[in-house]
Amino acid sequence: MRKRMTAGEQKLWSELREFRRYYGIHVRKQAPIGPYVVDFVIHDKGLVVEVDGEHHCLPDQIMSDRRRDEWLAGQGYRVLRLTTGELGESFDGCIEEILKEIGLMK
């Protein structure tokens, strides 16, 4: 588990932590699920949100992410992967994608 969030994760966290106030939805950051620590999770909605940096494009990391996602799916979680580039280029679009995943937006 990392002690510090990346800039993209910090920006996303500042928005996600407001979900409780606006929607009554609790989001946890750097949350353990089995052998993994996920960037963000909404347990009640079964959604994990991961923020992927450039190293997630490396072949070994792609395979590791795939195994992780499959394990999480086996535990009943959907995994939404956002890249740091997506957060930088279309932050509002990323928030909309999360809201769609949890059924708060069409």
Secondary structure, 3 states (H helix, E strand, C coil): CCCCCCHHHHHHHHHHCCHHHHHCCCCEEEEEECCEEEEEEEHHHCEEEEEECHHHHCHHHHHHHHHHHHHHHHCCCEEEEEEHHHHHHCHHHHHHHHHHHCCCCC
